Amino acid sequence: MKVYCRKSCDYCGEKSSVKKSDLCSDKNEQCAYWASKGECKANPSFMYNNCAKSCNTCSQKKTATVSGGNSELTRPQQLILDWSESVGVRQTAIGSEAVATFERIKQSKAYWEQEATEALPADLLAKCRNQHELCSFWALLGK
């Protein structure tokens, strides 16, 4: 979390060294095998998030989905995800916690729109970025 989700988890004042290779990886040793069996297409929600390297989806902009697998976003949901790009990697809200994840992103937006944040040093703001699409979800879970 300190490496990928500095913004959502309030670790912005701490140093971090993130390698590009760390941002595109498989999170399970079985990813290559699963990908060879067609799981990237059969189970994209899991595979794209956990097996990005094996599915060749590292540079792809993923479309967020809401609970129940519905890929249609409401206008407010689309706007909040668009805003999330202003503080790093576009966030994704998927599965049964999608609505709560959207709320977490809204809370972050409200915080960053306060006048007090305008007084923060520019170098601190530049470091304070989400570097993974699931940061808001993980922050919601308290990770």
N, C-alpha and C positions, 0 to 999 in steps of 0.2 A: 504494500500500500504506500509506503514512503517513497518508493521509486516511481510507481505509475500513477498514483492518485493524490498527489500533493495538494491539489486544490480542494477536493472534497473532504479530505481528512485533516486539513489545517496543519500541514507539515511544510508550509512554504518558506519558513525561515531557516530550514535545515539544508545542508548541502546534499546534492544527489549527483550521481554519475550514471546516466542511462545510456546504454549502447543501443544502436539501432537494431542489432541482432536480438536483443532482449525483447524488443517490441513485436517481433515476428517469430514466434516459436510455437512448438507443440507443447501442451501442458500434460500430455500423457504419452508414455512410451509406446502405446498401441496405435497412435494416430496414423502413422504411415500404413499400417495394416488395414485399419478401418477405411482409410481413404481409398486403398486399392480395391476394397470390396464395395465401393459406391456409396459409402455413408455420407460423404460431403453433400450429395444431392438428396439422399434419403432422410437425413437428419441434420439439416443445415443450421438450425438454432444452436445445437450443441457443438457440432463440428467446427463451424466458423469461429466460434468463441474459444474453443479449446484446442483445435487442431489447425490453426490458421496457416502454418507453414506447409503442412501436408495437403491442405485444400487449396493452396495458392490464393488465399484471400487476404493477404497482409496489406496490400495497397488498395484493396477494394473498399469503397465507402459502403458500409452495410446499412440497410434500411431497418429502422426500428420497427418492432412489432409490439402490439399490445396484448394483453391477456387473452388467451384462447387462440393465439396464432393469427389473429386478424391483422393484416398489414395496412389497413386503412386507418390513418391517423386523423384525429380531429384537428381543426385549424389551431386551437390553443396548444395542443400537443406538438404539432409541427413547429410552431413558433418557439416553444421552450427548447426543443431539440436544436433548432437553428441557433438559438442563443448559446447553447452549451458549447458550440464551436468557438465562441469568442473567448473561452477560458480553457482551450485545449482540444483534445480529441472529442468529436461528436459523441454524445452519450447514447446508449441504447437502453430501452425499457422493454423487457421481454418477460413472458411467463406470468405466473400468478402474482408477482410483485410489481408488475408494470405500473399500475396506478400509483402505488406508494413511491416508486422510483421517480415518476413524473413529479410528485409532490416534493421529493428531496431536491430535485433539480430546481424547482420553483423557489424553495427556501434559499438555495445557494444564490439564485438570481436576485432575490430580495436583499440578501446580505450585501452583495457586490454593488447594488444600486444605492446604498446608503452613502450619505455625504462623507462619513468618517473614512471610508475606504479610499476616497480621492486623495487623502493626505498621506497614504502609504508611499514609501519610496518606490520609484519606477523599477529599480533592479529587483526588488522583492516581488512586485507584481509580475515581472517577466518570468520569474522562477515558479510562480504559483499557477501551475497549469495541470490539468488532468492529462495523463498520457496513456490512458486505456479507456476503451468505450464503456466499461462496466464500473468505473469509479463511483458513480452516484449510487448504483445498486449495492456495491460493496460497503459504501459508507452507511447506507440504510441498514445493512445487516450488522453494522458495528465492527467491521473487520479492520 
